[in-house]
């Protein structure tokens, strides 16, 4: 079982970069023509690539992000947030005449969410954009796909990107996210032999593996070549799965305000811990702490703390 050791060094992320407009709380939709009052409507940085990269930067880990935004106020806002935590955005393309990917999110009082999404600039991200030239990946040890499902042009070329990442000596990982096209395993299966780590949540596991039971999820993906599977299980924590029996790691008990982006922040926390030479079980515990910070605030990355502050919080929670 590949619990470690893992290399030191930062992470190179690719994924969508989104402006989230989150509305809370929404328990039901009013009829057309009506007006309903809510507690808050606010904009936040979002997207699996942006959230994961932001989490890594906030956790004092060297990180570079590849993706696309529009040349518009939404893109400027998101890039400013990323630069604020020292994310290297030199591989992010800013495209005139294209809208930055945007999500309107409805969040209920339990923190559950429903998204309406415009792909915008995410629809332009192509495999050729992801460079693994020495000048790009210097000092980096990990390549993480935030998702391919929200990057339509990446679906057919993702295997080639992962092959190039492996050839460059990077540890590879992918977070599945929800597949709005319904292709699921058709697009993920070819990537499995090229993945050192696959992240997915229970809903995605049911669609991909036909089960959210950790052992069955592990068998589904390790038989296809994935070295390590990390199943995100919300309030139950997570399970790290390999060739042997899955190892469960409990969640931290905290009040839930908004689960938007928590899974992305979990991935960032996991990679931040691995990059410091931690073994996978300890990285999973740390990732659960990062996700716990996320879900206590509206907006995926708003509640995150630095690496040492997160460690101190974990010690206080014991």
N, C-alpha and C positions, 0 to 999 in steps of 0.2 A: 504494500500500500504506500503510495507516494506522499507520506506525511511531511517529508522534507529530507535534507535541507534544501532551501530555496536561495537563489542568488540575491545579493544586495543590489541596489540600483533602483532607479525610478521606473515610471510606467508611461507608455505611449497608448493613448486611448483614441478610438475612432467611434463615432456614433452621432446621433442627432443632437442638435443644439436648438432649444425651443424657448419661446416666451410663454409661460403659463399664466393664464388669468383664472384665479381660483375663487369660487363663490361658495360661501359657507354660512350657515348650514342649509342644505337643501334636502328635505325629506320626501317631497313629491313635487311634480311639475304643475304649475297653475294652468288653467285653460288659456288657449290663444286669446290675446287681447287684454288679458288681465295683468296686474302688477303685484309682485310679492316682495315683501321686505326681508332682507337677510342681514346678518351681523357684519359681514365683511366681503368686499370684492377687491382683490389686490393682485398686482402683477408680481411674478417671481421668475427667476431663472429655472428652466426645466430641460428635459431631454436626457436620455440615458447616457449619452456621451458627455454632455456638459455637467450633469450631476455627479457622475463618477469622477471626472477630472477635478471638479471643484472639491469633492470630498478628499481626494488625494492631496490637493494643494493645501486645503485647510489643515490636513493632518501632517503638514510639514514634509511632504514627500515630493521629490522632483517629478513633474508630470508635463506631458505635451499632449495636445488635443488636435485631431484632424476632423474636419467636417466643413459645413458651409452655412453661412447666414446671408440674409439679404442686406443690401445697403440701405438700411432703414433704422428708425429709432429703436425698434425691438432688438435688432442685431447689435446695435451700439450698447444697449443696456446689458445684454447678456455677456458680451465680450468684456465690458468694464468689470462686471462681477467676477469673471474668471481671472482677469489680470490682477484683481484685488487680492487674490490668494496665490499669486505667482504661477498661475498656469501659463505655460508657453503656448500661445495661440498662433504661432507663425505658420502652422500648417492648416489654419482655418481660412477658407476662401470667403471673401466678401463680394457678393454678386449684385451689380446694379440691376434694377428692374425685376427683382425676384423678392418675394415676401419671405422673411424669416419664418421658419416653422412655428406654428402657434397652436396652443391648446386652450380650450375653455374647459375647466374642470369643475364639476359639481361635487361638493364634499358634504356628507351628512354628519350628524352629531357624533357618530361612532368612528369617524375618520375614514370611512369607506368612500371611494371616489368613482365618478363616471366621467369619461373624457370625450370631448369632441375635438378632432385634430385636423389641422391643415398641414400637409407635408411641406409645402413651400420649398425653401432651399434644400431641404433634405432629399428632395427628388432629383437633385443634381449631383450628389456625391457618387463618385465612380471609383472603382478599384485602382485605377492609374493614379489617383490623387494621393494614395497612401504610399509615401516614400520610405524606404528603409536604407537610404544612403547613410554612410557613416556620419556625415555631418548632421543628420537628422536624429539618429538614435544614439549618439554618443552619450554615455552615462546612464542609459536606460536598459533595463533587463526584462521588462514585461510588455507584451502587447495585448491590449484588451479591446475586444469588439463590444461596444455598449449594446448593440443589437444589429442585425441585418434586416429585421422585419420592417423597421421604419426608414430604411434606406433602400428603396426599390431597385436601384441599379446595382446594388451590392449583392443581391441574391445569387446571381449566376457567377459572380466573380470573387466571392468571399473565400473560396478554397484557395485560389491563387494568391490572395493577400496573406492568408495564414501560412501557406507554403513559403512565401518570401520572408515572413516573420521568423519562421523556424530556421530558414537558411541563414538569417542574420543573427541567430543565436538567442532569440528572445523566447521567454516562457509565454505561451499563448492561453488566452481565456476568452470566453464569450458569455454574455447574459442574453437569454433568449427573448424576453419580452413577449407581448401578445401579438399573434399573427393575424392582422386584419384581412389578409388575403386567403387565409385558411389553408395554406400549403404545408405548414408545420414540418413534419419529419422529411418531407420531400426536399426541403431546402437545408435542413439541419444535418441529416444523415451523412452527406458527403464531407461535412466539416469535422465530424467526430474523430477520425484518425489523426487530425491535425491539432486537436485541443488537449492541452495539459489540464485545463480546468473548465468545467461547464457550470454556470450558475442558472438556476431556474426556480420559480416558485411553484406552489402546489397546483394552482390552476393551469399553469403552462405544462406541468408534469402530466396532468390528466390528459391534455390534448396531445402531447408528444409520446408519452409512454403508456397511456391508458390507465395510469394509476398514480396516486400521490404517496404511496407507501414507499419509504426510503429504499428498502432492499430491492423492490421491483424496479424502481427508477434507476438504481445503480446497475442492475443487470442489463437493463435496456441500453444504457449508454456505454458502459465499460465493454460490453460485447461488441460495440461498434468502434471501439478504440479510444474513447475518452479515458484519460488517466485518473482524473478525480472529478466527482460530481458533488456540488454543494447545493442542497435543496433548502431553499428559504421557506420557513414554515410559520411566518408571522408570529403570533403570540406564543407559539411552541418553540421558537428559536430556529435552529437549523439542524441539518444532518449532513455529515461529510461521508461521502460514499466512494468506495473503491472496489477492489476485488474481494475484500473481506466483508465482515459485518459492519453496517453503517454505525458511525459514532454520532450520537445526538448531543447537541450543545444547547442548553436552555436559554430562553430570552430573559431580558431584564424586565421587571414589572414596573411600568411607567404609565401615566395617563396618556391616552391616545387622542390626539387632536386632528392629525391629517397624515395618512399613510402615503401620500403622493411622494414619489422619489425615494422612499425608504430603501427599496431594494437596490437602487443604484448606489446609494450611500453605503449600504452593506458591502457591495462589491469593492467600493473604494477603500473601505476600512480593511477588508480582507487583504487586498493587494498592498496596502500601506504596511500592514503587519508582516506579510511575507517578505517585502522588500527590506525589512530589518532583520531577516534571518529567522523569524519565528516559524515554528512548526504549524501545520494546518489546524490542529485543534485549538491552539492558543490564538491563531489568527481568526478563527471562527468566533471565538468568545469576544474578541475585540470588535469584530464586525457587528456582532449583536449589540454591543454598546454604542457603536456609531449609529446604527439604525434606531436605537432607542432615543438618542438625541434628536434624530430627524422627526420622529412621529409625534413629538411633544410640541411641534410648532407648525403653523400653516406654511406650506412651501417646502419642497424636498430638502433643501440644504440650509435652511435658515437657522436651525438650531445646533449646527455642528460646532465642536470645539477643537482645539489643537490636540496633537498626539499626547503630550504629557498631561494636559487637562483631562483628556478622556481616560487615561490610565488612572489618574487620581480619583475621578468619578467612579470608576469600576471598583477601586479599593473601598470607597465609602459605601458602595452598594452591597458589599459582602456582609 
